[in-house]
């Protein structure tokens, strides 16, 4: 029996922690601890480029997919400071109007996301650059699928060259 797998019976846990460690009945909150409303994202959103993914297993993306995304951004002459990466599996239900209001998004890249998940009133296929509501949308398969297929990479790159005016 190792010390990593000790399981105590409920009665022992009750006796050990019969006095609460945290007073939940204070009724006041300290400044700075309050949750700010808004969409949780990774990056600084300096160029209003929003990248939306869905991954239930990690906060944003697994390391290999994040590294692949960083390579894509680098090829587009962008950094994480220029974009906002949103994982809707963790951020919850997010609509395109909320993204517009909070992040002032000019370009939205959807990886493995159906446009209807954002409550967009239009449907468009992968790799079709779609302009709507003064925003540019691009839908593509999940990053892991693109990374594994050279044809998918080429399709994505051709669209990104047009969106970001890359020679």
C-alpha positions, 0 to 999 in steps of 0.5 A: 500500500502506497501513501499516494492511494490512501482512502479514509472512511467518511467518518474519519474525514468528518472527525478530521475536518469538523471545524470549517477551514473557511468561513462561508457565511461572511457575506462580504467579498474582498476587492480583486477576488470578484470574477469579472464577466467576459469571455476567457481567452488566451492572448492579448487580442491586439489585432482583433483576430479571434481563434475559436477551438473546442477541446474538452481535455485542456484549458485551451489546446494540447501542446502539439496543437498549440505549437502548430497554431504558433507556426501558423501565426508566425507564418502570418506574421502574428503572435499570441499578443495579436490574437485571442484564443477561445476554447468554447468547450471551457468558455461555455456558450459564446455567440458571435455577437458576444465576441463582437461586443467584448473583443471587437473581432475583425477576423474569426478563425473557427477550427473544428467549430460549426458556425451554428455553434456561435449562433451565426445566421449563416452556414458556410463550408470549410475554407470559404472566406465568409464576410458578415457583419463587418467581420471575416470568418474562416471555418476549417477542420480541427488543428490536429486534422490539418496538421496531419494532412498536407492538402488541408495545410495548403487549403488553410494557407491559401485562405490565410494568405488572402485574409492577411494579405500575405505575398 
